[in-house]
C-alpha cells in the first residue's frame, strides 16, 4: 500500500536536518491531509499525537 502523503516523512527529515520552519510546514500539511479525508482511525490519532510532539520540539528549537 502506497502512502497518500509524504509530508510527515519530510517533516521528520527536516527536523533531523535542523530545518524546523520547514518541518512545521510539512507537519501542518500532513494534518491538513488527515482532515481533508476525515481519517480518524486509531493509527490516525496516534499520528496526530506524534506530530503534536514534533511541533512542540520545533517550536522550542525556534525560540
Predicted model as a PDB file, atoms N, CA, C, CB and O in Angstrom, pLDDT in the B-factor column:
MODEL        1                                                                  
ATOM      1  N   UNK A   1       0.835  -1.172   0.000  1.00 48.00           N  
ATOM      2  CA  UNK A   1       0.000   0.000   0.000  1.00 48.00           C  
ATOM      3  C   UNK A   1       0.886   1.243   0.000  1.00 48.00           C  
ATOM      4  CB  UNK A   1      -0.953  -0.007   1.210  1.00 48.00           C  
ATOM      5  O   UNK A   1       1.779   1.370   0.838  1.00 48.00           O  
ATOM      6  N   UNK A   2       0.646   2.143  -0.919  1.00 60.00           N  
ATOM      7  CA  UNK A   2       1.437   3.364  -1.005  1.00 60.00           C  
ATOM      8  C   UNK A   2       0.851   4.443  -0.101  1.00 60.00           C  
ATOM      9  CB  UNK A   2       1.506   3.861  -2.457  1.00 60.00           C  
ATOM     10  O   UNK A   2      -0.367   4.590  -0.008  1.00 60.00           O  
ATOM     11  N   UNK A   3       1.727   5.196   0.564  1.00 65.00           N  
ATOM     12  CA  UNK A   3       1.209   6.301   1.367  1.00 65.00           C  
ATOM     13  C   UNK A   3       0.603   7.376   0.473  1.00 65.00           C  
ATOM     14  CB  UNK A   3       2.321   6.902   2.241  1.00 65.00           C  
ATOM     15  O   UNK A   3       1.056   7.586  -0.652  1.00 65.00           O  
ATOM     16  N   UNK A   4      -0.414   8.047   0.976  1.00 77.00           N  
ATOM     17  CA  UNK A   4      -1.065   9.102   0.203  1.00 77.00           C  
ATOM     18  C   UNK A   4      -0.321  10.420   0.316  1.00 77.00           C  
ATOM     19  CB  UNK A   4      -2.500   9.281   0.659  1.00 77.00           C  
ATOM     20  O   UNK A   4      -0.458  11.291  -0.543  1.00 77.00           O  
ATOM     21  N   UNK A   5       0.459  10.569   1.366  1.00 84.00           N  
ATOM     22  CA  UNK A   5       1.174  11.816   1.589  1.00 84.00           C  
ATOM     23  C   UNK A   5       2.522  11.517   2.229  1.00 84.00           C  
ATOM     24  CB  UNK A   5       0.346  12.779   2.474  1.00 84.00           C  
ATOM     25  O   UNK A   5       2.623  10.674   3.121  1.00 84.00           O  
ATOM     26  N   UNK A   6       3.555  12.211   1.768  1.00 92.00           N  
ATOM     27  CA  UNK A   6       4.889  12.045   2.340  1.00 92.00           C  
ATOM     28  C   UNK A   6       5.230  13.178   3.300  1.00 92.00           C  
ATOM     29  CB  UNK A   6       5.932  11.970   1.234  1.00 92.00           C  
ATOM     30  O   UNK A   6       6.368  13.272   3.759  1.00 92.00           O  
ATOM     31  N   UNK A   7       4.274  14.028   3.606  1.00 93.00           N  
ATOM     32  CA  UNK A   7       4.545  15.223   4.389  1.00 93.00           C  
ATOM     33  C   UNK A   7       5.136  14.898   5.769  1.00 93.00           C  
ATOM     34  CB  UNK A   7       3.269  16.024   4.551  1.00 93.00           C  
ATOM     35  O   UNK A   7       6.066  15.571   6.215  1.00 93.00           O  
ATOM     36  N   UNK A   8       4.617  13.896   6.430  1.00 92.00           N  
ATOM     37  CA  UNK A   8       5.116  13.549   7.767  1.00 92.00           C  
ATOM     38  C   UNK A   8       6.565  13.062   7.695  1.00 92.00           C  
ATOM     39  CB  UNK A   8       4.222  12.467   8.414  1.00 92.00           C  
ATOM     40  O   UNK A   8       7.378  13.390   8.559  1.00 92.00           O  
ATOM     41  N   UNK A   9       6.876  12.287   6.676  1.00 93.00           N  
ATOM     42  CA  UNK A   9       8.248  11.807   6.492  1.00 93.00           C  
ATOM     43  C   UNK A   9       9.172  12.985   6.210  1.00 93.00           C  
ATOM     44  CB  UNK A   9       8.323  10.771   5.341  1.00 93.00           C  
ATOM     45  O   UNK A   9      10.257  13.084   6.782  1.00 93.00           O  
ATOM     46  N   UNK A  10       8.735  13.874   5.326  1.00 96.00           N  
ATOM     47  CA  UNK A  10       9.530  15.054   5.010  1.00 96.00           C  
ATOM     48  C   UNK A  10       9.736  15.927   6.246  1.00 96.00           C  
ATOM     49  CB  UNK A  10       8.860  15.863   3.899  1.00 96.00           C  
ATOM     50  O   UNK A  10      10.795  16.532   6.410  1.00 96.00           O  
ATOM     51  N   UNK A  11       8.729  15.993   7.113  1.00 96.00           N  
ATOM     52  CA  UNK A  11       8.850  16.774   8.348  1.00 96.00           C  
ATOM     53  C   UNK A  11       9.920  16.187   9.256  1.00 96.00           C  
ATOM     54  CB  UNK A  11       7.504  16.829   9.087  1.00 96.00           C  
ATOM     55  O   UNK A  11      10.736  16.924   9.811  1.00 96.00           O  
ATOM     56  N   UNK A  12       9.924  14.880   9.409  1.00 95.00           N  
ATOM     57  CA  UNK A  12      10.919  14.249  10.284  1.00 95.00           C  
ATOM     58  C   UNK A  12      12.321  14.399   9.722  1.00 95.00           C  
ATOM     59  CB  UNK A  12      10.596  12.770  10.481  1.00 95.00           C  
ATOM     60  O   UNK A  12      13.277  14.560  10.481  1.00 95.00           O  
ATOM     61  N   UNK A  13      12.458  14.350   8.411  1.00 97.00           N  
ATOM     62  CA  UNK A  13      13.768  14.580   7.786  1.00 97.00           C  
ATOM     63  C   UNK A  13      14.216  16.012   8.049  1.00 97.00           C  
ATOM     64  CB  UNK A  13      13.714  14.300   6.256  1.00 97.00           C  
ATOM     65  O   UNK A  13      15.378  16.253   8.377  1.00 97.00           O  
ATOM     66  N   UNK A  14      13.297  16.959   7.906  1.00 97.00           N  
ATOM     67  CA  UNK A  14      13.627  18.365   8.154  1.00 97.00           C  
ATOM     68  C   UNK A  14      14.054  18.568   9.612  1.00 97.00           C  
ATOM     69  CB  UNK A  14      12.418  19.273   7.817  1.00 97.00           C  
ATOM     70  O   UNK A  14      14.989  19.322   9.881  1.00 97.00           O  
ATOM     71  N   UNK A  15      13.380  17.906  10.547  1.00 97.00           N  
ATOM     72  CA  UNK A  15      13.761  18.012  11.957  1.00 97.00           C  
ATOM     73  C   UNK A  15      15.176  17.480  12.157  1.00 97.00           C  
ATOM     74  CB  UNK A  15      12.764  17.242  12.856  1.00 97.00           C  
ATOM     75  O   UNK A  15      15.990  18.107  12.834  1.00 97.00           O  
ATOM     76  N   UNK A  16      15.463  16.338  11.573  1.00 97.00           N  
ATOM     77  CA  UNK A  16      16.790  15.735  11.720  1.00 97.00           C  
ATOM     78  C   UNK A  16      17.884  16.629  11.135  1.00 97.00           C  
ATOM     79  CB  UNK A  16      16.824  14.363  11.045  1.00 97.00           C  
ATOM     80  O   UNK A  16      19.019  16.626  11.609  1.00 97.00           O  
ATOM     81  N   UNK A  17      17.532  17.388  10.107  1.00 97.00           N  
ATOM     82  CA  UNK A  17      18.496  18.290   9.471  1.00 97.00           C  
ATOM     83  C   UNK A  17      18.513  19.682  10.102  1.00 97.00           C  
ATOM     84  CB  UNK A  17      18.188  18.411   7.995  1.00 97.00           C  
ATOM     85  O   UNK A  17      19.281  20.547   9.681  1.00 97.00           O  
ATOM     86  N   UNK A  18      17.664  19.895  11.112  1.00 97.00           N  
ATOM     87  CA  UNK A  18      17.634  21.177  11.788  1.00 97.00           C  
ATOM     88  C   UNK A  18      16.841  22.255  11.067  1.00 97.00           C  
ATOM     89  CB  UNK A  18      19.009  21.648  11.988  1.00 97.00           C  
ATOM     90  O   UNK A  18      16.983  23.435  11.385  1.00 97.00           O  
ATOM     91  N   UNK A  19      16.017  21.878  10.112  1.00 97.00           N  
ATOM     92  CA  UNK A  19      15.185  22.827   9.365  1.00 97.00           C  
ATOM     93  C   UNK A  19      13.786  22.846   9.991  1.00 97.00           C  
ATOM     94  CB  UNK A  19      15.115  22.443   7.837  1.00 97.00           C  
ATOM     95  O   UNK A  19      12.833  22.298   9.437  1.00 97.00           O  
ATOM     96  N   UNK A  20      13.690  23.480  11.142  1.00 97.00           N  
ATOM     97  CA  UNK A  20      12.471  23.417  11.950  1.00 97.00           C  
ATOM     98  C   UNK A  20      11.297  24.169  11.322  1.00 97.00           C  
ATOM     99  CB  UNK A  20      12.743  23.973  13.326  1.00 97.00           C  
ATOM    100  O   UNK A  20      10.150  23.745  11.459  1.00 97.00           O  
ATOM    101  N   UNK A  21      11.568  25.271  10.641  1.00 97.00           N  
ATOM    102  CA  UNK A  21      10.476  26.003   9.983  1.00 97.00           C  
ATOM    103  C   UNK A  21       9.865  25.158   8.862  1.00 97.00           C  
ATOM    104  CB  UNK A  21      10.988  27.354   9.418  1.00 97.00           C  
ATOM    105  O   UNK A  21       8.645  25.109   8.709  1.00 97.00           O  
ATOM    106  N   UNK A  22      10.718  24.500   8.086  1.00 97.00           N  
ATOM    107  CA  UNK A  22      10.226  23.605   7.037  1.00 97.00           C  
ATOM    108  C   UNK A  22       9.427  22.451   7.643  1.00 97.00           C  
ATOM    109  CB  UNK A  22      11.401  23.058   6.198  1.00 97.00           C  
ATOM    110  O   UNK A  22       8.388  22.054   7.117  1.00 97.00           O  
ATOM    111  N   UNK A  23       9.926  21.927   8.747  1.00 97.00           N  
ATOM    112  CA  UNK A  23       9.246  20.816   9.412  1.00 97.00           C  
ATOM    113  C   UNK A  23       7.841  21.216   9.851  1.00 97.00           C  
ATOM    114  CB  UNK A  23      10.058  20.338  10.619  1.00 97.00           C  
ATOM    115  O   UNK A  23       6.895  20.444   9.700  1.00 97.00           O  
ATOM    116  N   UNK A  24       7.709  22.425  10.394  1.00 97.00           N  
ATOM    117  CA  UNK A  24       6.380  22.890  10.808  1.00 97.00           C  
ATOM    118  C   UNK A  24       5.427  22.972   9.622  1.00 97.00           C  
ATOM    119  CB  UNK A  24       6.482  24.259  11.489  1.00 97.00           C  
ATOM    120  O   UNK A  24       4.249  22.636   9.749  1.00 97.00           O  
ATOM    121  N   UNK A  25       5.920  23.409   8.483  1.00 97.00           N  
ATOM    122  CA  UNK A  25       5.074  23.479   7.287  1.00 97.00           C  
ATOM    123  C   UNK A  25       4.650  22.084   6.832  1.00 97.00           C  
ATOM    124  CB  UNK A  25       5.814  24.201   6.149  1.00 97.00           C  
ATOM    125  O   UNK A  25       3.496  21.876   6.455  1.00 97.00           O  
ATOM    126  N   UNK A  26       5.567  21.143   6.865  1.00 96.00           N  
ATOM    127  CA  UNK A  26       5.247  19.768   6.473  1.00 96.00           C  
ATOM    128  C   UNK A  26       4.249  19.135   7.447  1.00 96.00           C  
ATOM    129  CB  UNK A  26       6.529  18.919   6.405  1.00 96.00           C  
ATOM    130  O   UNK A  26       3.335  18.421   7.035  1.00 96.00           O  
ATOM    131  N   UNK A  27       4.433  19.401   8.730  1.00 96.00           N  
ATOM    132  CA  UNK A  27       3.513  18.840   9.721  1.00 96.00           C  
ATOM    133  C   UNK A  27       2.106  19.407   9.549  1.00 96.00           C  
ATOM    134  CB  UNK A  27       4.022  19.119  11.141  1.00 96.00           C  
ATOM    135  O   UNK A  27       1.118  18.685   9.688  1.00 96.00           O  
ATOM    136  N   UNK A  28       2.020  20.692   9.249  1.00 96.00           N  
ATOM    137  CA  UNK A  28       0.710  21.300   9.010  1.00 96.00           C  
ATOM    138  C   UNK A  28       0.051  20.668   7.783  1.00 96.00           C  
ATOM    139  CB  UNK A  28       0.845  22.832   8.821  1.00 96.00           C  
ATOM    140  O   UNK A  28      -1.148  20.393   7.791  1.00 96.00           O  
ATOM    141  N   UNK A  29       0.834  20.441   6.737  1.00 95.00           N  
ATOM    142  CA  UNK A  29       0.291  19.815   5.521  1.00 95.00           C  
ATOM    143  C   UNK A  29      -0.178  18.388   5.806  1.00 95.00           C  
ATOM    144  CB  UNK A  29       1.352  19.809   4.395  1.00 95.00           C  
ATOM    145  O   UNK A  29      -1.195  17.952   5.267  1.00 95.00           O  
ATOM    146  N   UNK A  30       0.552  17.663   6.644  1.00 93.00           N  
ATOM    147  CA  UNK A  30       0.153  16.295   6.996  1.00 93.00           C  
ATOM    148  C   UNK A  30      -1.167  16.304   7.768  1.00 93.00           C  
ATOM    149  CB  UNK A  30       1.257  15.604   7.831  1.00 93.00           C  
ATOM    150  O   UNK A  30      -2.041  15.474   7.519  1.00 93.00           O  
ATOM    151  N   UNK A  31      -1.308  17.237   8.701  1.00 92.00           N  
ATOM    152  CA  UNK A  31      -2.552  17.334   9.455  1.00 92.00           C  
ATOM    153  C   UNK A  31      -3.712  17.735   8.556  1.00 92.00           C  
ATOM    154  CB  UNK A  31      -2.404  18.334  10.594  1.00 92.00           C  
ATOM    155  O   UNK A  31      -4.825  17.233   8.709  1.00 92.00           O  
ATOM    156  N   UNK A  32      -3.452  18.631   7.628  1.00 92.00           N  
ATOM    157  CA  UNK A  32      -4.481  19.049   6.671  1.00 92.00           C  
ATOM    158  C   UNK A  32      -4.927  17.865   5.824  1.00 92.00           C  
ATOM    159  CB  UNK A  32      -3.958  20.186   5.766  1.00 92.00           C  
ATOM    160  O   UNK A  32      -6.110  17.732   5.509  1.00 92.00           O  
ATOM    161  N   UNK A  33      -3.991  17.016   5.460  1.00 89.00           N  
ATOM    162  CA  UNK A  33      -4.307  15.825   4.664  1.00 89.00           C  
ATOM    163  C   UNK A  33      -5.272  14.916   5.425  1.00 89.00           C  
ATOM    164  CB  UNK A  33      -3.014  15.052   4.303  1.00 89.00           C  
ATOM    165  O   UNK A  33      -6.257  14.443   4.859  1.00 89.00           O  
ATOM    166  N   UNK A  34      -4.991  14.672   6.705  1.00 87.00           N  
ATOM    167  CA  UNK A  34      -5.896  13.825   7.500  1.00 87.00           C  
ATOM    168  C   UNK A  34      -7.267  14.473   7.626  1.00 87.00           C  
ATOM    169  CB  UNK A  34      -5.307  13.564   8.901  1.00 87.00           C  
ATOM    170  O   UNK A  34      -8.293  13.800   7.528  1.00 87.00           O  
ATOM    171  N   UNK A  35      -7.275  15.777   7.842  1.00 89.00           N  
ATOM    172  CA  UNK A  35      -8.554  16.493   7.969  1.00 89.00           C  
ATOM    173  C   UNK A  35      -9.352  16.425   6.673  1.00 89.00           C  
ATOM    174  CB  UNK A  35      -8.314  17.961   8.360  1.00 89.00           C  
ATOM    175  O   UNK A  35     -10.571  16.255   6.693  1.00 89.00           O  
ATOM    176  N   UNK A  36      -8.659  16.560   5.553  1.00 89.00           N  
ATOM    177  CA  UNK A  36      -9.317  16.564   4.242  1.00 89.00           C  
ATOM    178  C   UNK A  36     -10.048  15.249   3.983  1.00 89.00           C  
ATOM    179  CB  UNK A  36      -8.289  16.819   3.133  1.00 89.00           C  
ATOM    180  O   UNK A  36     -11.159  15.239   3.452  1.00 89.00           O  
ATOM    181  N   UNK A  37      -9.419  14.152   4.359  1.00 86.00           N  
ATOM    182  CA  UNK A  37     -10.012  12.844   4.101  1.00 86.00           C  
ATOM    183  C   UNK A  37     -10.828  12.322   5.284  1.00 86.00           C  
ATOM    184  CB  UNK A  37      -8.927  11.851   3.757  1.00 86.00           C  
ATOM    185  O   UNK A  37     -11.406  11.238   5.209  1.00 86.00           O  
ATOM    186  N   UNK A  38     -10.876  13.081   6.364  1.00 86.00           N  
ATOM    187  CA  UNK A  38     -11.677  12.681   7.523  1.00 86.00           C  
ATOM    188  C   UNK A  38     -11.181  11.420   8.198  1.00 86.00           C  
ATOM    189  CB  UNK A  38     -13.096  12.485   7.111  1.00 86.00           C  
ATOM    190  O   UNK A  38     -11.970  10.663   8.763  1.00 86.00           O  
ATOM    191  N   UNK A  39      -9.886  11.190   8.146  1.00 81.00           N  
ATOM    192  CA  UNK A  39      -9.321   9.988   8.742  1.00 81.00           C  
ATOM    193  C   UNK A  39      -9.290  10.123  10.262  1.00 81.00           C  
ATOM    194  CB  UNK A  39      -7.906   9.723   8.193  1.00 81.00           C  
ATOM    195  O   UNK A  39      -8.758  11.097  10.795  1.00 81.00           O  
ATOM    196  N   UNK A  40      -9.864   9.140  10.956  1.00 85.00           N  
ATOM    197  CA  UNK A  40      -9.937   9.195  12.413  1.00 85.00           C  
ATOM    198  C   UNK A  40      -9.777   7.804  13.031  1.00 85.00           C  
ATOM    199  CB  UNK A  40     -11.267   9.817  12.852  1.00 85.00           C  
ATOM    200  O   UNK A  40     -10.417   7.482  14.032  1.00 85.00           O  
ATOM    201  N   UNK A  41      -8.936   7.003  12.435  1.00 89.00           N  
ATOM    202  CA  UNK A  41      -8.688   5.669  12.979  1.00 89.00           C  
ATOM    203  C   UNK A  41      -7.719   5.777  14.150  1.00 89.00           C  
ATOM    204  CB  UNK A  41      -8.127   4.716  11.887  1.00 89.00           C  
ATOM    205  O   UNK A  41      -7.213   6.857  14.453  1.00 89.00           O  
ATOM    206  N   UNK A  42      -7.473   4.678  14.785  1.00 92.00           N  
ATOM    207  CA  UNK A  42      -6.504   4.662  15.878  1.00 92.00           C  
ATOM    208  C   UNK A  42      -5.122   5.074  15.404  1.00 92.00           C  
ATOM    209  CB  UNK A  42      -6.443   3.282  16.508  1.00 92.00           C  
ATOM    210  O   UNK A  42      -4.404   5.784  16.107  1.00 92.00           O  
ATOM    211  N   UNK A  43      -4.753   4.632  14.222  1.00 89.00           N  
ATOM    212  CA  UNK A  43      -3.452   4.995  13.662  1.00 89.00           C  
ATOM    213  C   UNK A  43      -3.385   6.491  13.360  1.00 89.00           C  
ATOM    214  CB  UNK A  43      -3.174   4.185  12.388  1.00 89.00           C  
ATOM    215  O   UNK A  43      -2.355   7.126  13.584  1.00 89.00           O  
ATOM    216  N   UNK A  44      -4.477   7.049  12.854  1.00 87.00           N  
ATOM    217  CA  UNK A  44      -4.513   8.484  12.572  1.00 87.00           C  
ATOM    218  C   UNK A  44      -4.403   9.280  13.869  1.00 87.00           C  
ATOM    219  CB  UNK A  44      -5.807   8.859  11.818  1.00 87.00           C  
ATOM    220  O   UNK A  44      -3.728  10.308  13.912  1.00 87.00           O  
ATOM    221  N   UNK A  45      -5.053   8.815  14.908  1.00 91.00           N  
ATOM    222  CA  UNK A  45      -4.961   9.506  16.202  1.00 91.00           C  
ATOM    223  C   UNK A  45      -3.548   9.431  16.766  1.00 91.00           C  
ATOM    224  CB  UNK A  45      -5.956   8.904  17.205  1.00 91.00           C  
ATOM    225  O   UNK A  45      -3.037  10.405  17.320  1.00 91.00           O  
ATOM    226  N   UNK A  46      -2.923   8.269  16.619  1.00 93.00           N  
ATOM    227  CA  UNK A  46      -1.541   8.108  17.072  1.00 93.00           C  
ATOM    228  C   UNK A  46      -0.625   9.054  16.297  1.00 93.00           C  
ATOM    229  CB  UNK A  46      -1.074   6.639  16.900  1.00 93.00           C  
ATOM    230  O   UNK A  46       0.252   9.689  16.882  1.00 93.00           O  
ATOM    231  N   UNK A  47      -0.826   9.146  14.991  1.00 90.00           N  
ATOM    232  CA  UNK A  47      -0.013  10.041  14.164  1.00 90.00           C  
ATOM    233  C   UNK A  47      -0.175  11.487  14.617  1.00 90.00           C  
ATOM    234  CB  UNK A  47      -0.397   9.905  12.681  1.00 90.00           C  
ATOM    235  O   UNK A  47       0.806  12.224  14.716  1.00 90.00           O  
ATOM    236  N   UNK A  48      -1.406  11.890  14.892  1.00 92.00           N  
ATOM    237  CA  UNK A  48      -1.644  13.269  15.358  1.00 92.00           C  
ATOM    238  C   UNK A  48      -0.906  13.545  16.676  1.00 92.00           C  
ATOM    239  CB  UNK A  48      -3.163  13.521  15.541  1.00 92.00           C  
ATOM    240  O   UNK A  48      -0.363  14.633  16.865  1.00 92.00           O  
ATOM    241  N   UNK A  49      -0.887  12.576  17.570  1.00 95.00           N  
ATOM    242  CA  UNK A  49      -0.172  12.744  18.841  1.00 95.00           C  
ATOM    243  C   UNK A  49       1.330  12.891  18.599  1.00 95.00           C  
ATOM    244  CB  UNK A  49      -0.445  11.546  19.779  1.00 95.00           C  
ATOM    245  O   UNK A  49       1.985  13.738  19.206  1.00 95.00           O  
ATOM    246  N   UNK A  50       1.860  12.069  17.719  1.00 94.00           N  
ATOM    247  CA  UNK A  50       3.287  12.142  17.410  1.00 94.00           C  
ATOM    248  C   UNK A  50       3.633  13.473  16.744  1.00 94.00           C  
ATOM    249  CB  UNK A  50       3.699  10.972  16.503  1.00 94.00           C  
ATOM    250  O   UNK A  50       4.664  14.075  17.042  1.00 94.00           O  
ATOM    251  N   UNK A  51       2.766  13.924  15.845  1.00 94.00           N  
ATOM    252  CA  UNK A  51       3.005  15.201  15.166  1.00 94.00           C  
ATOM    253  C   UNK A  51       2.948  16.351  16.143  1.00 94.00           C  
ATOM    254  CB  UNK A  51       1.991  15.418  14.050  1.00 94.00           C  
ATOM    255  O   UNK A  51       3.707  17.310  16.010  1.00 94.00           O  
ATOM    256  N   UNK A  52       2.059  16.278  17.126  1.00 95.00           N  
ATOM    257  CA  UNK A  52       1.970  17.329  18.142  1.00 95.00           C  
ATOM    258  C   UNK A  52       3.286  17.412  18.925  1.00 95.00           C  
ATOM    259  CB  UNK A  52       0.777  17.061  19.106  1.00 95.00           C  
ATOM    260  O   UNK A  52       3.745  18.505  19.256  1.00 95.00           O  
ATOM    261  N   UNK A  53       3.877  16.277  19.214  1.00 96.00           N  
ATOM    262  CA  UNK A  53       5.176  16.273  19.893  1.00 96.00           C  
ATOM    263  C   UNK A  53       6.257  16.882  19.008  1.00 96.00           C  
ATOM    264  CB  UNK A  53       5.568  14.845  20.294  1.00 96.00           C  
ATOM    265  O   UNK A  53       7.121  17.614  19.491  1.00 96.00           O  
ATOM    266  N   UNK A  54       6.209  16.581  17.724  1.00 96.00           N  
ATOM    267  CA  UNK A  54       7.186  17.137  16.793  1.00 96.00           C  
ATOM    268  C   UNK A  54       7.015  18.650  16.653  1.00 96.00           C  
ATOM    269  CB  UNK A  54       7.057  16.462  15.421  1.00 96.00           C  
ATOM    270  O   UNK A  54       7.997  19.387  16.567  1.00 96.00           O  
ATOM    271  N   UNK A  55       5.771  19.102  16.633  1.00 96.00           N  
ATOM    272  CA  UNK A  55       5.506  20.546  16.563  1.00 96.00           C  
ATOM    273  C   UNK A  55       6.076  21.228  17.797  1.00 96.00           C  
ATOM    274  CB  UNK A  55       3.981  20.831  16.441  1.00 96.00           C  
ATOM    275  O   UNK A  55       6.710  22.277  17.685  1.00 96.00           O  
ATOM    276  N   UNK A  56       5.861  20.652  18.964  1.00 97.00           N  
ATOM    277  CA  UNK A  56       6.406  21.223  20.209  1.00 97.00           C  
ATOM    278  C   UNK A  56       7.924  21.294  20.159  1.00 97.00           C  
ATOM    279  CB  UNK A  56       5.964  20.393  21.425  1.00 97.00           C  
ATOM    280  O   UNK A  56       8.515  22.292  20.571  1.00 97.00           O  
ATOM    281  N   UNK A  57       8.550  20.248  19.661  1.00 96.00           N  
ATOM    282  CA  UNK A  57      10.004  20.220  19.544  1.00 96.00           C  
ATOM    283  C   UNK A  57      10.487  21.323  18.613  1.00 96.00           C  
ATOM    284  CB  UNK A  57      10.478  18.851  19.040  1.00 96.00           C  
ATOM    285  O   UNK A  57      11.457  22.015  18.923  1.00 96.00           O  
ATOM    286  N   UNK A  58       9.827  21.493  17.485  1.00 97.00           N  
ATOM    287  CA  UNK A  58      10.225  22.523  16.515  1.00 97.00           C  
ATOM    288  C   UNK A  58      10.058  23.924  17.091  1.00 97.00           C  
ATOM    289  CB  UNK A  58       9.404  22.391  15.228  1.00 97.00           C  
ATOM    290  O   UNK A  58      10.937  24.773  16.941  1.00 97.00           O  
ATOM    291  N   UNK A  59       8.939  24.158  17.742  1.00 96.00           N  
ATOM    292  CA  UNK A  59       8.694  25.489  18.327  1.00 96.00           C  
ATOM    293  C   UNK A  59       9.716  25.798  19.410  1.00 96.00           C  
ATOM    294  CB  UNK A  59       7.268  25.576  18.910  1.00 96.00           C  
ATOM    295  O   UNK A  59      10.189  26.930  19.509  1.00 96.00           O  
ATOM    296  N   UNK A  60      10.060  24.813  20.217  1.00 97.00           N  
ATOM    297  CA  UNK A  60      11.067  25.024  21.262  1.00 97.00           C  
ATOM    298  C   UNK A  60      12.430  25.325  20.641  1.00 97.00           C  
ATOM    299  CB  UNK A  60      11.162  23.786  22.183  1.00 97.00           C  
ATOM    300  O   UNK A  60      13.179  26.158  21.150  1.00 97.00           O  
ATOM    301  N   UNK A  61      12.741  24.654  19.556  1.00 96.00           N  
ATOM    302  CA  UNK A  61      14.042  24.861  18.902  1.00 96.00           C  
ATOM    303  C   UNK A  61      14.111  26.245  18.246  1.00 96.00           C  
ATOM    304  CB  UNK A  61      14.296  23.758  17.844  1.00 96.00           C  
ATOM    305  O   UNK A  61      15.197  26.813  18.122  1.00 96.00           O  
ATOM    306  N   UNK A  62      12.987  26.782  17.833  1.00 94.00           N  
ATOM    307  CA  UNK A  62      12.978  28.080  17.169  1.00 94.00           C  
ATOM    308  C   UNK A  62      12.992  29.258  18.145  1.00 94.00           C  
ATOM    309  CB  UNK A  62      11.771  28.182  16.281  1.00 94.00           C  
ATOM    310  O   UNK A  62      13.183  30.399  17.724  1.00 94.00           O  
ATOM    311  N   UNK A  63      12.798  29.006  19.411  1.00 93.00           N  
ATOM    312  CA  UNK A  63      12.806  30.085  20.414  1.00 93.00           C  
ATOM    313  C   UNK A  63      14.190  30.568  20.701  1.00 93.00           C  
ATOM    314  CB  UNK A  63      12.163  29.630  21.697  1.00 93.00           C  
ATOM    315  O   UNK A  63      14.373  31.470  21.519  1.00 93.00           O  
TER     316      UNK A  63                                                      
ENDMDL                                                                          
END                                                                             
